[in-house]
Amino acid sequence: MADNNRELFMREYLCEWVKPSEGYQEVYKLWVKYHYECEKFDEFICTGGIDEYGYVRPIDIHERILINRNSSKLISDLYSKAKIIGIISEDVQNAKRDVNRLTSKSLQEEYRRLFL
């Protein structure tokens, strides 16, 4: 059984936690930092309401342009750091998926746990 299939089988059917790789752990931190910094910038710029997950939303196209520029810069930095560290694409995507599932409150807690 290939390693990926074995890991999936262990997680899904045997409910065994498989320890993530060091690359995953490092890029997970990068994704948490990326989302946290994006959200802080969004809170400063955006005047729209807060969605059901606790994230602030832009009210017009100008706010959206500003937050997209900031996000593009931060995402470029994230991928550059991941490449320098030598993190594989699969770890980047898995960590991205896991961090994307966090609510605003969970993201803040995770950021505090990892960086403060």
Chimera marker file (.cmm) of the C-alpha trace (Angstrom):
<marker_set name="trace">
<marker id="1" x="0.000" y="0.000" z="0.000" r="1" g="1" b="0" radius="0.5"/>
<marker id="2" x="1.446" y="3.408" z="-0.940" r="1" g="1" b="0" radius="0.5"/>
<marker id="3" x="2.341" y="5.671" z="1.983" r="1" g="1" b="0" radius="0.5"/>
<marker id="4" x="-0.434" y="8.156" z="1.160" r="1" g="1" b="0" radius="0.5"/>
<marker id="5" x="-3.041" y="5.409" z="0.942" r="1" g="1" b="0" radius="0.5"/>
<marker id="6" x="-1.799" y="3.818" z="4.154" r="1" g="1" b="0" radius="0.5"/>
<marker id="7" x="-1.952" y="7.154" z="5.988" r="1" g="1" b="0" radius="0.5"/>
<marker id="8" x="-5.461" y="7.830" z="4.688" r="1" g="1" b="0" radius="0.5"/>
<marker id="9" x="-6.587" y="4.338" z="5.698" r="1" g="1" b="0" radius="0.5"/>
<marker id="10" x="-5.143" y="4.753" z="9.200" r="1" g="1" b="0" radius="0.5"/>
<marker id="11" x="-6.865" y="8.106" z="9.679" r="1" g="1" b="0" radius="0.5"/>
<marker id="12" x="-10.233" y="7.354" z="8.129" r="1" g="1" b="0" radius="0.5"/>
<marker id="13" x="-10.875" y="3.736" z="9.048" r="1" g="1" b="0" radius="0.5"/>
<marker id="14" x="-8.788" y="3.035" z="12.115" r="1" g="1" b="0" radius="0.5"/>
<marker id="15" x="-9.123" y="6.550" z="13.567" r="1" g="1" b="0" radius="0.5"/>
<marker id="16" x="-5.402" y="6.671" z="14.236" r="1" g="1" b="0" radius="0.5"/>
<marker id="17" x="-3.671" y="10.005" z="14.162" r="1" g="1" b="0" radius="0.5"/>
<marker id="18" x="-0.683" y="10.043" z="11.868" r="1" g="1" b="0" radius="0.5"/>
<marker id="19" x="1.891" y="12.608" z="12.948" r="1" g="1" b="0" radius="0.5"/>
<marker id="20" x="2.276" y="15.298" z="10.305" r="1" g="1" b="0" radius="0.5"/>
<marker id="21" x="5.664" y="15.838" z="8.744" r="1" g="1" b="0" radius="0.5"/>
<marker id="22" x="7.953" y="18.656" z="9.852" r="1" g="1" b="0" radius="0.5"/>
<marker id="23" x="7.275" y="20.371" z="6.537" r="1" g="1" b="0" radius="0.5"/>
<marker id="24" x="3.548" y="20.300" z="7.199" r="1" g="1" b="0" radius="0.5"/>
<marker id="25" x="4.043" y="21.755" z="10.673" r="1" g="1" b="0" radius="0.5"/>
<marker id="26" x="6.211" y="24.584" z="9.353" r="1" g="1" b="0" radius="0.5"/>
<marker id="27" x="3.902" y="25.494" z="6.500" r="1" g="1" b="0" radius="0.5"/>
<marker id="28" x="0.882" y="25.226" z="8.832" r="1" g="1" b="0" radius="0.5"/>
<marker id="29" x="2.465" y="28.011" z="10.889" r="1" g="1" b="0" radius="0.5"/>
<marker id="30" x="3.010" y="30.045" z="7.723" r="1" g="1" b="0" radius="0.5"/>
<marker id="31" x="-0.658" y="29.634" z="6.734" r="1" g="1" b="0" radius="0.5"/>
<marker id="32" x="-1.871" y="30.617" z="10.208" r="1" g="1" b="0" radius="0.5"/>
<marker id="33" x="0.321" y="33.711" z="10.123" r="1" g="1" b="0" radius="0.5"/>
<marker id="34" x="-0.854" y="34.548" z="6.579" r="1" g="1" b="0" radius="0.5"/>
<marker id="35" x="-4.544" y="34.314" z="7.471" r="1" g="1" b="0" radius="0.5"/>
<marker id="36" x="-4.094" y="36.180" z="10.736" r="1" g="1" b="0" radius="0.5"/>
<marker id="37" x="-2.224" y="39.051" z="9.072" r="1" g="1" b="0" radius="0.5"/>
<marker id="38" x="-4.763" y="39.203" z="6.238" r="1" g="1" b="0" radius="0.5"/>
<marker id="39" x="-7.620" y="39.345" z="8.717" r="1" g="1" b="0" radius="0.5"/>
<marker id="40" x="-5.966" y="42.112" z="10.758" r="1" g="1" b="0" radius="0.5"/>
<marker id="41" x="-5.473" y="44.140" z="7.573" r="1" g="1" b="0" radius="0.5"/>
<marker id="42" x="-9.077" y="43.456" z="6.520" r="1" g="1" b="0" radius="0.5"/>
<marker id="43" x="-10.358" y="44.633" z="9.907" r="1" g="1" b="0" radius="0.5"/>
<marker id="44" x="-8.454" y="47.890" z="9.445" r="1" g="1" b="0" radius="0.5"/>
<marker id="45" x="-9.603" y="48.491" z="5.843" r="1" g="1" b="0" radius="0.5"/>
<marker id="46" x="-13.090" y="47.002" z="5.566" r="1" g="1" b="0" radius="0.5"/>
<marker id="47" x="-16.270" y="48.728" z="6.650" r="1" g="1" b="0" radius="0.5"/>
<marker id="48" x="-18.645" y="45.876" z="5.782" r="1" g="1" b="0" radius="0.5"/>
<marker id="49" x="-20.336" y="43.544" z="8.214" r="1" g="1" b="0" radius="0.5"/>
<marker id="50" x="-19.051" y="40.389" z="9.820" r="1" g="1" b="0" radius="0.5"/>
<marker id="51" x="-19.991" y="37.037" z="8.290" r="1" g="1" b="0" radius="0.5"/>
<marker id="52" x="-21.208" y="33.908" z="10.092" r="1" g="1" b="0" radius="0.5"/>
<marker id="53" x="-17.624" y="32.764" z="10.699" r="1" g="1" b="0" radius="0.5"/>
<marker id="54" x="-16.563" y="36.020" z="12.357" r="1" g="1" b="0" radius="0.5"/>
<marker id="55" x="-14.628" y="37.469" z="9.406" r="1" g="1" b="0" radius="0.5"/>
<marker id="56" x="-15.083" y="41.085" z="8.333" r="1" g="1" b="0" radius="0.5"/>
<marker id="57" x="-16.103" y="41.678" z="4.710" r="1" g="1" b="0" radius="0.5"/>
<marker id="58" x="-15.393" y="44.537" z="2.268" r="1" g="1" b="0" radius="0.5"/>
<marker id="59" x="-18.289" y="46.807" z="1.413" r="1" g="1" b="0" radius="0.5"/>
<marker id="60" x="-17.167" y="47.950" z="-2.042" r="1" g="1" b="0" radius="0.5"/>
<marker id="61" x="-14.739" y="47.282" z="-4.877" r="1" g="1" b="0" radius="0.5"/>
<marker id="62" x="-12.119" y="49.693" z="-3.520" r="1" g="1" b="0" radius="0.5"/>
<marker id="63" x="-11.857" y="47.820" z="-0.231" r="1" g="1" b="0" radius="0.5"/>
<marker id="64" x="-11.724" y="44.537" z="-2.120" r="1" g="1" b="0" radius="0.5"/>
<marker id="65" x="-8.848" y="45.812" z="-4.284" r="1" g="1" b="0" radius="0.5"/>
<marker id="66" x="-6.862" y="46.859" z="-1.209" r="1" g="1" b="0" radius="0.5"/>
<marker id="67" x="-7.336" y="43.558" z="0.601" r="1" g="1" b="0" radius="0.5"/>
<marker id="68" x="-6.551" y="41.554" z="-2.552" r="1" g="1" b="0" radius="0.5"/>
<marker id="69" x="-3.274" y="43.462" z="-3.036" r="1" g="1" b="0" radius="0.5"/>
<marker id="70" x="-2.296" y="42.784" z="0.554" r="1" g="1" b="0" radius="0.5"/>
<marker id="71" x="-3.280" y="39.133" z="0.267" r="1" g="1" b="0" radius="0.5"/>
<marker id="72" x="-1.279" y="38.702" z="-2.954" r="1" g="1" b="0" radius="0.5"/>
<marker id="73" x="1.848" y="40.118" z="-1.330" r="1" g="1" b="0" radius="0.5"/>
<marker id="74" x="1.492" y="37.901" z="1.743" r="1" g="1" b="0" radius="0.5"/>
<marker id="75" x="0.745" y="34.760" z="-0.278" r="1" g="1" b="0" radius="0.5"/>
<marker id="76" x="3.789" y="35.400" z="-2.457" r="1" g="1" b="0" radius="0.5"/>
<marker id="77" x="5.916" y="35.676" z="0.690" r="1" g="1" b="0" radius="0.5"/>
<marker id="78" x="4.416" y="32.450" z="2.061" r="1" g="1" b="0" radius="0.5"/>
<marker id="79" x="5.192" y="30.438" z="-1.078" r="1" g="1" b="0" radius="0.5"/>
<marker id="80" x="8.718" y="31.907" z="-1.233" r="1" g="1" b="0" radius="0.5"/>
<marker id="81" x="9.405" y="30.880" z="2.360" r="1" g="1" b="0" radius="0.5"/>
<marker id="82" x="7.966" y="27.405" z="1.762" r="1" g="1" b="0" radius="0.5"/>
<marker id="83" x="10.168" y="26.992" z="-1.309" r="1" g="1" b="0" radius="0.5"/>
<marker id="84" x="13.281" y="28.156" z="0.542" r="1" g="1" b="0" radius="0.5"/>
<marker id="85" x="12.590" y="25.742" z="3.401" r="1" g="1" b="0" radius="0.5"/>
<marker id="86" x="12.003" y="22.958" z="0.863" r="1" g="1" b="0" radius="0.5"/>
<marker id="87" x="8.422" y="22.098" z="1.801" r="1" g="1" b="0" radius="0.5"/>
<marker id="88" x="6.680" y="19.797" z="-0.659" r="1" g="1" b="0" radius="0.5"/>
<marker id="89" x="3.504" y="20.848" z="-2.444" r="1" g="1" b="0" radius="0.5"/>
<marker id="90" x="1.365" y="18.218" z="-0.725" r="1" g="1" b="0" radius="0.5"/>
<marker id="91" x="2.227" y="19.614" z="2.717" r="1" g="1" b="0" radius="0.5"/>
<marker id="92" x="1.467" y="23.147" z="1.524" r="1" g="1" b="0" radius="0.5"/>
<marker id="93" x="-1.966" y="22.139" z="0.250" r="1" g="1" b="0" radius="0.5"/>
<marker id="94" x="-2.844" y="20.006" z="3.286" r="1" g="1" b="0" radius="0.5"/>
<marker id="95" x="-1.894" y="22.779" z="5.709" r="1" g="1" b="0" radius="0.5"/>
<marker id="96" x="-3.789" y="25.328" z="3.609" r="1" g="1" b="0" radius="0.5"/>
<marker id="97" x="-6.888" y="23.140" z="3.727" r="1" g="1" b="0" radius="0.5"/>
<marker id="98" x="-6.654" y="22.690" z="7.481" r="1" g="1" b="0" radius="0.5"/>
<marker id="99" x="-6.143" y="26.393" z="8.233" r="1" g="1" b="0" radius="0.5"/>
<marker id="100" x="-8.944" y="27.405" z="5.849" r="1" g="1" b="0" radius="0.5"/>
<marker id="101" x="-11.340" y="25.451" z="8.056" r="1" g="1" b="0" radius="0.5"/>
<marker id="102" x="-10.676" y="27.673" z="11.070" r="1" g="1" b="0" radius="0.5"/>
<marker id="103" x="-13.223" y="30.242" z="12.200" r="1" g="1" b="0" radius="0.5"/>
<marker id="104" x="-12.049" y="33.723" z="13.119" r="1" g="1" b="0" radius="0.5"/>
<marker id="105" x="-11.950" y="32.867" z="16.818" r="1" g="1" b="0" radius="0.5"/>
<marker id="106" x="-10.114" y="29.579" z="16.186" r="1" g="1" b="0" radius="0.5"/>
<marker id="107" x="-7.614" y="31.372" z="13.968" r="1" g="1" b="0" radius="0.5"/>
<marker id="108" x="-6.848" y="33.891" z="16.706" r="1" g="1" b="0" radius="0.5"/>
<marker id="109" x="-6.413" y="31.106" z="19.271" r="1" g="1" b="0" radius="0.5"/>
<marker id="110" x="-4.150" y="29.155" z="16.938" r="1" g="1" b="0" radius="0.5"/>
<marker id="111" x="-2.073" y="32.262" z="16.236" r="1" g="1" b="0" radius="0.5"/>
<marker id="112" x="-1.644" y="32.882" z="19.976" r="1" g="1" b="0" radius="0.5"/>
<marker id="113" x="-0.694" y="29.248" z="20.542" r="1" g="1" b="0" radius="0.5"/>
<marker id="114" x="1.937" y="29.259" z="17.808" r="1" g="1" b="0" radius="0.5"/>
<marker id="115" x="3.431" y="32.749" z="18.014" r="1" g="1" b="0" radius="0.5"/>
<marker id="116" x="2.814" y="34.309" z="21.416" r="1" g="1" b="0" radius="0.5"/>
<link id1="1" id2="2" r="1" g="1" b="0" radius="0.2"/>
<link id1="2" id2="3" r="1" g="1" b="0" radius="0.2"/>
<link id1="3" id2="4" r="1" g="1" b="0" radius="0.2"/>
<link id1="4" id2="5" r="1" g="1" b="0" radius="0.2"/>
<link id1="5" id2="6" r="1" g="1" b="0" radius="0.2"/>
<link id1="6" id2="7" r="1" g="1" b="0" radius="0.2"/>
<link id1="7" id2="8" r="1" g="1" b="0" radius="0.2"/>
<link id1="8" id2="9" r="1" g="1" b="0" radius="0.2"/>
<link id1="9" id2="10" r="1" g="1" b="0" radius="0.2"/>
<link id1="10" id2="11" r="1" g="1" b="0" radius="0.2"/>
<link id1="11" id2="12" r="1" g="1" b="0" radius="0.2"/>
<link id1="12" id2="13" r="1" g="1" b="0" radius="0.2"/>
<link id1="13" id2="14" r="1" g="1" b="0" radius="0.2"/>
<link id1="14" id2="15" r="1" g="1" b="0" radius="0.2"/>
<link id1="15" id2="16" r="1" g="1" b="0" radius="0.2"/>
<link id1="16" id2="17" r="1" g="1" b="0" radius="0.2"/>
<link id1="17" id2="18" r="1" g="1" b="0" radius="0.2"/>
<link id1="18" id2="19" r="1" g="1" b="0" radius="0.2"/>
<link id1="19" id2="20" r="1" g="1" b="0" radius="0.2"/>
<link id1="20" id2="21" r="1" g="1" b="0" radius="0.2"/>
<link id1="21" id2="22" r="1" g="1" b="0" radius="0.2"/>
<link id1="22" id2="23" r="1" g="1" b="0" radius="0.2"/>
<link id1="23" id2="24" r="1" g="1" b="0" radius="0.2"/>
<link id1="24" id2="25" r="1" g="1" b="0" radius="0.2"/>
<link id1="25" id2="26" r="1" g="1" b="0" radius="0.2"/>
<link id1="26" id2="27" r="1" g="1" b="0" radius="0.2"/>
<link id1="27" id2="28" r="1" g="1" b="0" radius="0.2"/>
<link id1="28" id2="29" r="1" g="1" b="0" radius="0.2"/>
<link id1="29" id2="30" r="1" g="1" b="0" radius="0.2"/>
<link id1="30" id2="31" r="1" g="1" b="0" radius="0.2"/>
<link id1="31" id2="32" r="1" g="1" b="0" radius="0.2"/>
<link id1="32" id2="33" r="1" g="1" b="0" radius="0.2"/>
<link id1="33" id2="34" r="1" g="1" b="0" radius="0.2"/>
<link id1="34" id2="35" r="1" g="1" b="0" radius="0.2"/>
<link id1="35" id2="36" r="1" g="1" b="0" radius="0.2"/>
<link id1="36" id2="37" r="1" g="1" b="0" radius="0.2"/>
<link id1="37" id2="38" r="1" g="1" b="0" radius="0.2"/>
<link id1="38" id2="39" r="1" g="1" b="0" radius="0.2"/>
<link id1="39" id2="40" r="1" g="1" b="0" radius="0.2"/>
<link id1="40" id2="41" r="1" g="1" b="0" radius="0.2"/>
<link id1="41" id2="42" r="1" g="1" b="0" radius="0.2"/>
<link id1="42" id2="43" r="1" g="1" b="0" radius="0.2"/>
<link id1="43" id2="44" r="1" g="1" b="0" radius="0.2"/>
<link id1="44" id2="45" r="1" g="1" b="0" radius="0.2"/>
<link id1="45" id2="46" r="1" g="1" b="0" radius="0.2"/>
<link id1="46" id2="47" r="1" g="1" b="0" radius="0.2"/>
<link id1="47" id2="48" r="1" g="1" b="0" radius="0.2"/>
<link id1="48" id2="49" r="1" g="1" b="0" radius="0.2"/>
<link id1="49" id2="50" r="1" g="1" b="0" radius="0.2"/>
<link id1="50" id2="51" r="1" g="1" b="0" radius="0.2"/>
<link id1="51" id2="52" r="1" g="1" b="0" radius="0.2"/>
<link id1="52" id2="53" r="1" g="1" b="0" radius="0.2"/>
<link id1="53" id2="54" r="1" g="1" b="0" radius="0.2"/>
<link id1="54" id2="55" r="1" g="1" b="0" radius="0.2"/>
<link id1="55" id2="56" r="1" g="1" b="0" radius="0.2"/>
<link id1="56" id2="57" r="1" g="1" b="0" radius="0.2"/>
<link id1="57" id2="58" r="1" g="1" b="0" radius="0.2"/>
<link id1="58" id2="59" r="1" g="1" b="0" radius="0.2"/>
<link id1="59" id2="60" r="1" g="1" b="0" radius="0.2"/>
<link id1="60" id2="61" r="1" g="1" b="0" radius="0.2"/>
<link id1="61" id2="62" r="1" g="1" b="0" radius="0.2"/>
<link id1="62" id2="63" r="1" g="1" b="0" radius="0.2"/>
<link id1="63" id2="64" r="1" g="1" b="0" radius="0.2"/>
<link id1="64" id2="65" r="1" g="1" b="0" radius="0.2"/>
<link id1="65" id2="66" r="1" g="1" b="0" radius="0.2"/>
<link id1="66" id2="67" r="1" g="1" b="0" radius="0.2"/>
<link id1="67" id2="68" r="1" g="1" b="0" radius="0.2"/>
<link id1="68" id2="69" r="1" g="1" b="0" radius="0.2"/>
<link id1="69" id2="70" r="1" g="1" b="0" radius="0.2"/>
<link id1="70" id2="71" r="1" g="1" b="0" radius="0.2"/>
<link id1="71" id2="72" r="1" g="1" b="0" radius="0.2"/>
<link id1="72" id2="73" r="1" g="1" b="0" radius="0.2"/>
<link id1="73" id2="74" r="1" g="1" b="0" radius="0.2"/>
<link id1="74" id2="75" r="1" g="1" b="0" radius="0.2"/>
<link id1="75" id2="76" r="1" g="1" b="0" radius="0.2"/>
<link id1="76" id2="77" r="1" g="1" b="0" radius="0.2"/>
<link id1="77" id2="78" r="1" g="1" b="0" radius="0.2"/>
<link id1="78" id2="79" r="1" g="1" b="0" radius="0.2"/>
<link id1="79" id2="80" r="1" g="1" b="0" radius="0.2"/>
<link id1="80" id2="81" r="1" g="1" b="0" radius="0.2"/>
<link id1="81" id2="82" r="1" g="1" b="0" radius="0.2"/>
<link id1="82" id2="83" r="1" g="1" b="0" radius="0.2"/>
<link id1="83" id2="84" r="1" g="1" b="0" radius="0.2"/>
<link id1="84" id2="85" r="1" g="1" b="0" radius="0.2"/>
<link id1="85" id2="86" r="1" g="1" b="0" radius="0.2"/>
<link id1="86" id2="87" r="1" g="1" b="0" radius="0.2"/>
<link id1="87" id2="88" r="1" g="1" b="0" radius="0.2"/>
<link id1="88" id2="89" r="1" g="1" b="0" radius="0.2"/>
<link id1="89" id2="90" r="1" g="1" b="0" radius="0.2"/>
<link id1="90" id2="91" r="1" g="1" b="0" radius="0.2"/>
<link id1="91" id2="92" r="1" g="1" b="0" radius="0.2"/>
<link id1="92" id2="93" r="1" g="1" b="0" radius="0.2"/>
<link id1="93" id2="94" r="1" g="1" b="0" radius="0.2"/>
<link id1="94" id2="95" r="1" g="1" b="0" radius="0.2"/>
<link id1="95" id2="96" r="1" g="1" b="0" radius="0.2"/>
<link id1="96" id2="97" r="1" g="1" b="0" radius="0.2"/>
<link id1="97" id2="98" r="1" g="1" b="0" radius="0.2"/>
<link id1="98" id2="99" r="1" g="1" b="0" radius="0.2"/>
<link id1="99" id2="100" r="1" g="1" b="0" radius="0.2"/>
<link id1="100" id2="101" r="1" g="1" b="0" radius="0.2"/>
<link id1="101" id2="102" r="1" g="1" b="0" radius="0.2"/>
<link id1="102" id2="103" r="1" g="1" b="0" radius="0.2"/>
<link id1="103" id2="104" r="1" g="1" b="0" radius="0.2"/>
<link id1="104" id2="105" r="1" g="1" b="0" radius="0.2"/>
<link id1="105" id2="106" r="1" g="1" b="0" radius="0.2"/>
<link id1="106" id2="107" r="1" g="1" b="0" radius="0.2"/>
<link id1="107" id2="108" r="1" g="1" b="0" radius="0.2"/>
<link id1="108" id2="109" r="1" g="1" b="0" radius="0.2"/>
<link id1="109" id2="110" r="1" g="1" b="0" radius="0.2"/>
<link id1="110" id2="111" r="1" g="1" b="0" radius="0.2"/>
<link id1="111" id2="112" r="1" g="1" b="0" radius="0.2"/>
<link id1="112" id2="113" r="1" g="1" b="0" radius="0.2"/>
<link id1="113" id2="114" r="1" g="1" b="0" radius="0.2"/>
<link id1="114" id2="115" r="1" g="1" b="0" radius="0.2"/>
<link id1="115" id2="116" r="1" g="1" b="0" radius="0.2"/>
</marker_set>
